[in-house]
Amino acid sequence: MKKLLAVLIALFSLATANAGINTLYSWKEGYEHGRKVNVMFEYSFSNNGIFDNVKRVEIAFLKYKNYLRHGGSFAFGWKKFESKGIRHVEGMYNFLLQIPYFGADRKILVVADMFSVIPFGGMALGLGLHSDDFPSAYKFSDSQDWLKDFVQNYVIARLKIGADIVIADGLAVQFLFTKDLTMEKAYSFGVGINVDF
């Protein structure tokens, strides 16, 4: 009797796991095509002491198509939330490659038969104002070379790498790591949500 019960439990567990994987496969379709809104909370670290420990909220509206996700985003950052002080105001366009499936048979990356993981990476390009006395811009470069100064003081060039943890149909938790190539050249870590719209 104990052996029969063990076999029945094993078969039930296998059927449940297969149903879970089938559900996860249906959830990934939103990453193959569709639109999503992404809300991130990020915390940055910089060797420039003035801009170290800046918090940032970024809202992105992205379009997904197979291995590509792209779209615009807006970010606002602060160090201490007072009327003046450290402020980041940024507008960017994101170009990101993602891996929603692997190989010709389109296998997904599944963890513990409970959720799928979709890694991504790429770059965000745009314009921004980083200030230590808002609304005046902080001068990261003052070399008298107007192009170099413009790029270092106002252009956003941000490398992004991260992963979406898909927890329900149209809903994922996102983890993000970024590296700024301009301005204060900060690193940041973030967590947020990614939902269909």
Backbone torsions as a table, in degrees:
resi	resn	phi	psi	omega
1	MET	NA	-41.7	179.7
2	LYS	-63.0	-38.7	179.5
3	LYS	-66.0	-41.7	178.6
4	LEU	-62.9	-43.2	178.0
5	LEU	-62.1	-41.9	178.6
6	ALA	-63.5	-41.1	178.8
7	VAL	-65.0	-43.5	179.0
8	LEU	-62.7	-41.4	178.1
9	ILE	-64.2	-41.8	179.4
10	ALA	-63.4	-43.6	178.6
11	LEU	-65.2	-41.2	178.5
12	PHE	-63.5	-42.1	179.1
13	SER	-64.0	-41.0	178.6
14	LEU	-64.1	-43.9	178.8
15	ALA	-62.9	-40.4	178.8
16	THR	-64.4	-42.6	179.6
17	ALA	-63.3	-42.5	179.1
18	ASN	-64.6	-39.5	176.9
19	ALA	-63.4	-38.4	178.5
20	GLY	-63.8	-43.2	179.7
21	ILE	-66.2	-40.2	177.3
22	ASN	-61.0	-40.0	177.3
23	THR	-64.2	-43.2	178.8
24	LEU	-61.4	-38.3	177.1
25	TYR	-62.8	-38.8	179.1
26	SER	-68.9	-32.5	179.6
27	TRP	-67.3	-31.4	-175.9
28	LYS	-70.5	-14.2	-178.1
29	GLU	-60.8	-30.4	176.9
30	GLY	-65.4	-18.2	178.2
31	TYR	-92.3	-15.6	177.1
32	GLU	-82.9	-28.3	177.6
33	HIS	-163.1	142.9	179.0
34	GLY	137.1	-175.6	179.9
35	ARG	-126.2	145.4	-179.6
36	LYS	-139.0	153.2	170.7
37	VAL	-111.3	138.6	-174.6
38	ASN	-124.8	125.2	177.3
39	VAL	-117.4	118.6	-175.5
40	MET	-119.8	143.3	168.1
41	PHE	-112.7	123.6	-174.5
42	GLU	-124.3	152.7	179.1
43	TYR	-128.8	124.1	-173.5
44	SER	-110.7	154.2	178.7
45	PHE	-126.1	135.0	-178.0
46	SER	-142.4	148.8	172.7
47	ASN	-72.8	-18.5	174.5
48	ASN	-80.2	104.6	-173.1
49	GLY	-55.9	-30.0	179.7
50	ILE	-62.9	-37.5	-175.0
51	PHE	-106.6	17.1	175.6
52	ASP	-77.1	147.9	177.1
53	ASN	63.1	40.8	176.7
54	VAL	-89.8	135.0	175.3
55	LYS	-94.9	146.2	-177.4
56	ARG	-143.1	139.3	171.4
57	VAL	-112.5	128.1	180.0
58	GLU	-123.5	132.4	176.2
59	ILE	-118.0	123.8	-177.2
60	ALA	-123.7	143.3	174.1
61	PHE	-116.6	107.6	-171.1
62	LEU	-118.0	146.5	173.8
63	LYS	-105.7	136.1	-176.1
64	TYR	-112.9	134.2	176.0
65	LYS	-150.7	106.2	-179.3
66	ASN	52.1	-109.6	-176.4
67	TYR	-92.5	5.0	-175.0
68	LEU	-120.3	139.4	166.3
69	ARG	-131.8	133.5	-177.5
70	HIS	-150.2	156.5	178.2
71	GLY	156.4	175.0	-176.2
72	GLY	-87.2	157.5	176.4
73	SER	-147.8	156.7	177.9
74	PHE	-128.3	138.0	-179.6
75	ALA	-132.9	145.7	175.6
76	PHE	-132.0	129.5	-178.2
77	GLY	-127.2	157.4	179.6
78	TRP	-154.9	158.1	173.7
79	LYS	-101.5	-56.7	170.6
80	LYS	-125.3	133.5	-171.1
81	PHE	-84.3	74.8	174.6
82	GLU	-118.6	177.7	-173.9
83	SER	-65.5	-33.8	175.9
84	LYS	-121.9	170.5	179.1
85	GLY	123.5	-157.1	-175.5
86	ILE	-68.0	128.5	177.3
87	ARG	-141.9	141.2	169.4
88	HIS	-121.9	128.9	171.8
89	VAL	-128.7	120.6	-171.9
90	GLU	-138.0	142.0	169.7
91	GLY	-126.5	128.1	-172.9
92	MET	-138.3	161.0	167.7
93	TYR	-117.8	129.3	-175.0
94	ASN	-99.8	132.2	173.3
95	PHE	-120.9	105.8	-173.2
96	LEU	-128.9	138.0	171.1
97	LEU	-97.5	140.0	179.7
98	GLN	-129.2	162.7	177.6
99	ILE	-123.6	83.8	-179.7
100	PRO	-76.7	-17.3	178.9
101	TYR	-158.3	165.1	-177.3
102	PHE	-122.4	138.1	170.3
103	GLY	74.7	177.2	-177.4
104	ALA	-66.9	-30.1	-179.5
105	ASP	-89.4	6.9	172.4
106	ARG	55.3	53.3	175.0
107	LYS	-74.1	145.4	177.8
108	ILE	-106.0	159.1	178.3
109	LEU	-87.7	110.7	-175.3
110	VAL	-114.0	137.0	177.5
111	VAL	-115.7	120.2	175.0
112	ALA	55.1	28.7	180.0
113	ASP	53.7	21.6	-177.7
114	MET	-115.7	-33.0	-179.1
115	PHE	-151.7	158.8	177.6
116	SER	-109.4	156.0	-178.2
117	VAL	-118.0	130.8	178.6
118	ILE	-122.1	99.6	178.9
119	PRO	-74.7	153.8	179.3
120	PHE	-152.2	163.0	176.4
121	GLY	-166.8	155.5	179.5
122	GLY	166.6	-147.9	-174.2
123	MET	-140.4	147.3	171.1
124	ALA	-114.1	131.8	178.7
125	LEU	-123.7	139.2	179.3
126	GLY	179.5	-160.6	179.7
127	LEU	-122.2	149.3	-179.9
128	GLY	-156.0	165.3	175.8
129	LEU	-125.0	117.0	173.9
130	HIS	-109.8	126.5	-172.7
131	SER	-135.2	146.2	170.6
132	ASP	-104.8	-2.6	176.8
133	ASP	-150.6	72.4	-173.0
134	PHE	-54.1	135.3	12.8
135	PRO	-98.8	8.4	179.0
136	SER	-74.6	141.6	-176.1
137	ALA	-80.0	142.4	174.2
138	TYR	-78.6	137.8	-179.2
139	LYS	-94.3	101.3	175.2
140	PHE	-78.7	-26.5	178.4
141	SER	-138.2	133.7	177.3
142	ASP	-140.1	60.8	-171.7
143	SER	-95.2	-1.2	-174.7
144	GLN	72.1	0.9	170.9
145	ASP	-93.7	105.5	-169.1
146	TRP	-60.6	-37.4	-178.5
147	LEU	-68.5	-47.8	178.6
148	LYS	-60.7	-44.0	179.8
149	ASP	-63.5	-41.4	179.6
150	PHE	-62.8	-46.5	-178.9
151	VAL	-62.6	-47.3	-176.9
152	GLN	-71.1	-27.5	-175.6
153	ASN	-96.2	-23.3	-172.9
154	TYR	-132.4	-16.4	-176.3
155	VAL	-89.8	133.0	174.1
156	ILE	-96.1	122.4	171.7
157	ALA	-132.2	102.4	-170.6
158	ARG	-125.3	118.9	172.8
159	LEU	-76.6	139.3	-179.8
160	LYS	-131.6	138.3	172.9
161	ILE	-143.9	140.7	-178.1
162	GLY	-174.5	-165.7	-179.5
163	ALA	-153.1	141.9	171.5
164	ASP	-97.5	130.0	173.7
165	ILE	-102.4	104.8	-175.6
166	VAL	-78.7	117.0	-175.7
167	ILE	-111.3	-13.5	177.5
168	ALA	-161.5	168.6	179.0
169	ASP	-63.7	117.9	179.5
170	GLY	79.0	12.1	-178.3
171	LEU	-140.2	129.9	177.7
172	ALA	-142.2	151.7	169.2
173	VAL	-96.2	133.6	-176.6
174	GLN	-115.3	136.3	173.7
175	PHE	-114.8	137.0	-170.6
176	LEU	-139.3	141.1	171.1
177	PHE	-126.1	133.1	179.7
178	THR	-130.5	157.8	175.1
179	LYS	-138.4	119.1	177.4
180	ASP	-80.6	134.4	178.2
181	LEU	-96.2	-9.0	179.4
182	THR	-129.0	-179.0	179.5
183	MET	55.7	-125.3	-175.6
184	GLU	-82.5	0.5	176.9
185	LYS	54.2	46.0	-175.5
186	ALA	-81.9	157.0	167.1
187	TYR	-101.9	147.8	173.9
188	SER	-145.5	153.5	175.5
189	PHE	-120.2	142.8	-178.4
190	GLY	-146.4	160.1	174.4
191	VAL	-140.3	145.1	-178.8
192	GLY	-166.7	-166.9	178.7
193	ILE	-122.5	154.2	-178.7
194	ASN	-131.7	116.9	-176.0
195	VAL	-129.9	153.3	175.6
196	ASP	-68.9	148.6	169.5
197	PHE	-147.1	NA	NA
